[in-house]
Amino acid sequence: MGTTTPPKIDLYSDTQTRPTAQMREAIANAEVGDEQAGEDPTCNALQERMADLFGTEAAMFVVSGTMSNNISIAAWTRRGDAVVVDARSHILRSETAGAVVGSSVVLDQIRGERGHFSVEQLDEVLHPGSLYAAPTTVVSMENTHNFAGGTVWPIDQYRAVAERAHEVGARVHVDGARLFNATAASGVPLRDWAEPVDSIWVDFTKGLGAPIGAVLAGSTEFIAQARRYKHVFGAAMRQAGIAAAGCLYALDHHVERLTDDHANAARLAAGLVAAGCEVVMPETNIVFFDPPADTNIDDFVSGLAAHDIRIGKVQGRLRAVTHLDITTDDIDTTIDVITSTTA
């Protein structure tokens, strides 16, 4: 089987980040213990720090963001319940039906405006349950919203949706894979995103550069139940401090610089517009666009690949994502290549 080399400029996703030399050093020097037994000091330090940042009673280190979603839905629901999600949510579109397979729930969809639905839209799908319809027990929001273009929930709308869900007895879960991006773009701190909801998490393997890990937060009671499902899904770990150390390093060194990624995304978007592309102007680090008219989308992608530049094709559109490993020079090179090939 052949091997491949990562492209020189990889805009496919912010999951393509690699740990820096300094992060690798932190990983190598991490104190470790048995995570399953609660004895890993580095995992414990990360959990305590994130609980403090979120303003929650507790937090739990897990392998991935998708696992955070699956654990949370399992913890909040019973078989046959309904979970409300946006129609383009990651839970629905990119997690291999994990919520359905793992928890036997129905995913009720709302087509939000750029990934954000209103209280009125929520009211249309909320259901107390009957012999014919599943009861709504969880409402999920995604912040930032990946497939809507890295959009940030307006905080007042976010709070209003959470309040309405609670009024009818539903729990509110937040897929916060890029929550640090939402904070960097909006100035709204993590604890303000966490305060109105019941469970929330953030990923460290996106633009923050860590190789493994997300942290799920909520009440002490919720995290105790979540830990049970973490074991059910086979995710209890042993000396996991080597992974948690990368996340702690990212907290200290890679969060504030997320605004650089947002600036690079805006720079790329402007260059794409100048090259004749149809662009969804980015709020954070994700740029969705279409190539110029009469340009085949696959030819466009392969043309960039010939120059060692990789972008993604998502739901019929092109997507470029800026991150830790992308410099302003990389953006300018990408713009130059696109301009020259579409002229």
matplotlib code that plots the C-alpha trace (Angstrom):
import matplotlib.pyplot as plt

x = [0.0, 1.4, 2.0, 1.1, 2.8, 0.7, 0.4, 2.5, -0.6, -3.4, -6.7, -8.8, -9.7, -8.3, -8.0, -4.9, -2.9, 0.1, 1.6, 4.4, 7.9, 7.0, 3.8, 5.6, 8.0, 5.1, 3.6, 6.8, 7.3, 3.7, 3.0, 0.7, -1.4, -4.5, -7.1, -9.9, -9.2, -9.1, -5.4, -3.8, -2.6, -2.4, -5.9, -7.2, -5.5, -7.0, -10.5, -10.2, -9.0, -11.8, -14.5, -13.2, -13.2, -16.7, -17.9, -19.3, -19.2, -17.2, -15.5, -14.3, -11.5, -12.5, -10.9, -12.9, -15.7, -17.9, -17.6, -18.6, -21.8, -22.6, -21.9, -24.1, -27.0, -26.8, -26.7, -29.7, -32.1, -33.9, -34.5, -37.1, -36.6, -36.2, -33.2, -33.5, -30.6, -30.0, -30.4, -26.7, -25.4, -22.3, -24.3, -26.6, -24.2, -20.8, -21.0, -22.2, -25.5, -23.8, -26.6, -29.1, -27.0, -25.7, -28.9, -31.8, -33.1, -34.8, -33.1, -35.7, -34.3, -34.6, -33.3, -31.7, -30.5, -26.7, -27.1, -29.0, -32.6, -35.2, -37.5, -40.4, -38.7, -38.0, -41.6, -42.6, -40.8, -41.0, -43.3, -44.3, -44.5, -47.5, -48.3, -47.3, -44.5, -41.3, -40.9, -38.3, -35.7, -32.7, -32.1, -28.6, -26.9, -23.5, -21.2, -19.4, -21.5, -19.2, -21.3, -23.0, -19.6, -18.1, -20.9, -21.2, -24.6, -25.8, -25.7, -29.2, -30.7, -28.7, -30.0, -33.5, -33.5, -32.0, -34.6, -37.4, -36.1, -35.9, -39.4, -40.7, -38.3, -35.7, -32.0, -29.7, -26.5, -23.9, -21.5, -18.7, -16.0, -14.8, -16.1, -12.8, -13.3, -16.7, -15.2, -12.4, -14.8, -17.5, -15.7, -18.2, -16.3, -16.7, -18.7, -21.3, -21.8, -21.9, -24.2, -27.6, -27.0, -26.7, -23.8, -21.1, -17.7, -14.7, -12.2, -8.5, -7.7, -9.0, -7.1, -5.5, -3.0, -3.4, -3.3, -6.0, -8.7, -11.9, -13.3, -17.0, -18.4, -21.6, -22.9, -21.3, -24.3, -24.1, -20.4, -20.8, -23.4, -21.3, -18.3, -20.4, -21.2, -17.6, -16.9, -19.8, -18.3, -14.9, -13.2, -11.7, -8.0, -4.9, -1.9, -3.9, -1.9, 0.3, -2.7, -4.1, -0.7, -1.1, -4.4, -3.0, -0.2, -2.8, -4.7, -1.6, -0.2, -2.8, -6.1, -5.3, -3.8, -7.1, -7.8, -4.9, -6.7, -9.8, -7.8, -6.3, -9.8, -11.0, -7.9, -8.5, -12.2, -11.3, -8.8, -11.4, -13.9, -11.3, -10.7, -14.4, -15.5, -18.8, -17.9, -19.8, -17.9, -16.4, -17.1, -14.3, -11.9, -14.1, -14.6, -17.2, -17.1, -17.9, -15.3, -15.8, -18.6, -17.9, -15.2, -15.5, -15.3, -13.3, -10.9, -10.5, -9.6, -7.1, -5.6, -4.8, -3.5, -1.0, 0.4, 0.5, -2.5, -5.4, -9.0, -12.1, -15.4, -18.3, -22.0, -21.3, -19.3, -15.6, -14.4, -11.1, -10.2, -7.4, -5.5, -2.3, -0.2, -1.4, 0.5, -0.4, 2.2, 0.3, -2.9, -1.2, 0.3, -3.1, -4.7, -1.9, -2.4, -6.2, -5.9, -3.5, -5.5, -8.9, -7.7]
y = [0.0, 3.4, 6.3, 10.0, 13.2, 16.0, 18.9, 22.0, 24.2, 22.2, 24.1, 20.9, 21.3, 22.7, 19.1, 19.0, 20.8, 19.1, 19.5, 22.0, 21.1, 22.8, 20.9, 17.7, 18.5, 19.1, 15.8, 14.0, 15.4, 15.0, 13.4, 10.4, 8.0, 5.8, 8.0, 5.5, 5.5, 9.3, 9.2, 10.9, 14.3, 16.0, 14.9, 16.1, 19.4, 19.9, 19.0, 21.3, 24.2, 23.7, 23.5, 26.8, 28.4, 27.1, 27.9, 24.4, 22.0, 19.4, 18.5, 15.3, 14.6, 12.5, 11.3, 13.3, 15.8, 13.2, 11.1, 14.1, 14.4, 10.7, 10.5, 13.6, 12.3, 8.9, 10.6, 12.9, 10.5, 7.3, 5.0, 6.6, 10.2, 13.0, 15.3, 18.6, 19.5, 21.9, 20.3, 20.8, 19.9, 17.8, 15.4, 14.7, 14.9, 13.7, 11.3, 8.2, 8.2, 7.7, 9.2, 6.9, 3.8, 4.5, 5.9, 4.9, 8.5, 10.4, 13.5, 16.2, 18.7, 22.5, 24.4, 27.4, 30.6, 30.0, 27.2, 29.2, 28.5, 30.7, 30.1, 30.1, 27.4, 25.4, 25.5, 23.9, 20.7, 20.5, 17.7, 16.4, 12.9, 10.7, 7.2, 8.5, 11.1, 11.0, 13.4, 16.1, 15.7, 17.4, 20.5, 20.7, 23.8, 23.9, 26.8, 27.7, 25.9, 24.1, 23.5, 26.9, 28.4, 28.7, 31.0, 32.2, 32.0, 35.5, 35.2, 36.6, 34.1, 31.3, 32.2, 32.5, 29.0, 27.5, 29.2, 27.9, 24.4, 24.4, 25.7, 22.5, 20.3, 19.6, 19.6, 21.8, 20.4, 22.4, 20.9, 23.4, 21.9, 25.4, 27.2, 28.9, 30.4, 31.6, 33.3, 34.8, 36.2, 37.4, 38.3, 36.2, 34.1, 30.4, 30.6, 32.8, 30.1, 27.4, 29.2, 28.8, 25.1, 21.7, 20.2, 21.7, 20.7, 22.1, 20.3, 20.8, 19.0, 21.7, 25.0, 24.5, 21.9, 19.1, 15.5, 14.1, 15.3, 17.3, 18.3, 17.9, 20.0, 20.2, 19.5, 17.0, 14.7, 15.0, 14.3, 11.2, 9.9, 10.9, 9.0, 5.9, 6.2, 7.0, 3.5, 2.0, 3.4, 2.0, 5.3, 4.9, 5.5, 4.7, 7.1, 9.7, 12.6, 12.5, 13.6, 16.0, 17.7, 18.8, 20.3, 22.2, 23.6, 24.7, 26.6, 28.5, 29.2, 28.7, 30.2, 33.9, 33.4, 32.1, 35.7, 35.3, 32.4, 34.5, 37.3, 34.8, 33.5, 37.0, 37.6, 34.4, 35.3, 38.7, 37.1, 34.5, 37.3, 39.1, 35.9, 35.6, 33.1, 33.2, 33.4, 33.1, 35.7, 34.1, 35.0, 32.8, 30.4, 28.6, 29.8, 28.2, 29.2, 28.2, 28.5, 31.0, 30.4, 27.7, 26.2, 22.5, 22.1, 18.9, 20.5, 23.4, 21.2, 19.1, 22.3, 23.5, 20.0, 20.2, 23.2, 21.3, 23.1, 21.1, 22.3, 20.3, 19.7, 19.7, 19.2, 20.4, 23.5, 24.2, 24.7, 26.2, 26.2, 28.3, 27.1, 27.0, 25.6, 28.2, 31.4, 34.7, 33.8, 30.5, 32.4, 34.8, 31.9, 30.2, 33.4, 33.8, 30.3, 30.6, 34.0, 32.7, 29.5, 31.3, 34.3]
z = [0.0, -1.0, 1.3, 0.8, 1.9, 3.4, 1.0, 1.6, 2.1, 3.7, 3.9, 3.9, 7.6, 10.9, 11.9, 9.8, 12.4, 13.9, 17.3, 17.5, 18.8, 22.1, 22.4, 21.7, 24.5, 26.9, 25.8, 26.4, 29.9, 31.1, 34.4, 34.0, 35.9, 35.5, 33.9, 34.4, 38.1, 38.2, 39.0, 36.0, 37.3, 33.9, 32.9, 36.3, 35.8, 32.4, 33.7, 36.6, 34.4, 31.8, 34.5, 35.8, 32.3, 31.6, 35.1, 35.5, 38.5, 36.6, 33.3, 31.7, 29.2, 26.2, 23.0, 20.5, 19.9, 18.3, 21.4, 23.5, 21.4, 21.6, 25.4, 26.1, 24.1, 25.8, 29.2, 28.5, 26.7, 26.8, 23.8, 21.5, 22.6, 20.1, 19.8, 18.0, 15.7, 12.9, 9.5, 8.7, 12.1, 12.6, 14.7, 11.8, 8.8, 9.9, 12.9, 11.1, 12.9, 16.2, 18.2, 16.5, 16.8, 20.3, 21.9, 19.6, 19.4, 16.6, 15.2, 14.6, 12.1, 11.9, 8.9, 10.7, 9.2, 8.8, 11.3, 13.9, 14.6, 16.3, 19.2, 16.8, 14.7, 17.8, 18.8, 15.5, 16.4, 20.2, 21.3, 24.7, 23.3, 22.6, 21.3, 17.9, 18.4, 20.3, 23.2, 22.8, 25.5, 24.1, 22.0, 20.5, 19.1, 17.3, 17.9, 15.7, 13.0, 10.7, 7.6, 7.8, 7.4, 10.8, 12.1, 15.6, 17.4, 18.4, 22.2, 22.8, 20.3, 21.9, 25.3, 24.1, 22.5, 25.6, 27.8, 25.6, 25.7, 29.4, 29.7, 28.1, 30.2, 27.5, 28.2, 26.1, 24.6, 22.7, 20.1, 20.8, 18.6, 17.6, 20.7, 21.2, 17.6, 18.6, 21.7, 19.7, 17.1, 19.5, 22.7, 24.6, 27.1, 27.6, 30.8, 29.1, 26.4, 29.2, 31.7, 29.8, 28.8, 30.4, 28.6, 26.4, 25.1, 23.2, 20.9, 21.1, 17.8, 15.5, 15.1, 18.5, 17.3, 19.8, 18.4, 20.6, 22.9, 23.8, 27.2, 28.0, 30.9, 33.0, 36.4, 38.8, 38.3, 34.5, 34.4, 36.6, 34.2, 31.2, 32.7, 32.8, 29.1, 28.4, 29.7, 27.8, 24.5, 25.4, 25.9, 29.4, 29.2, 31.1, 31.0, 29.1, 30.5, 27.4, 25.4, 28.0, 28.1, 24.5, 25.3, 28.3, 26.1, 23.6, 26.2, 27.1, 23.7, 20.8, 21.9, 21.6, 18.1, 16.7, 15.6, 13.2, 11.6, 11.3, 9.6, 7.2, 6.3, 5.6, 3.5, 1.5, 1.0, -0.4, -2.8, -3.9, -4.6, -6.7, -8.6, -9.6, -7.0, -5.2, -1.5, 1.7, 3.7, 6.9, 10.5, 11.8, 10.1, 7.5, 4.0, 1.7, -1.9, -5.5, -8.3, -11.0, -13.5, -16.1, -13.9, -13.1, -9.3, -9.5, -12.0, -9.6, -6.7, -8.8, -10.2, -6.7, -5.8, -8.7, -6.8, -3.5, -2.1, -0.7, -0.1, 0.6, -1.2, 1.2, 0.2, -3.3, -2.4, -1.8, 1.7, 2.9, 6.6, 8.2, 11.2, 13.2, 10.3, 7.7, 7.4, 5.7, 3.0, 2.5, 1.9, -0.5, -2.4, -2.6, -3.9, -6.5, -7.8, -8.0, -9.7, -12.3, -13.0, -13.3, -15.3]

ax = plt.figure().add_subplot(projection="3d")
ax.plot(x, y, z, "-o")
ax.set_aspect("equal")
plt.show()
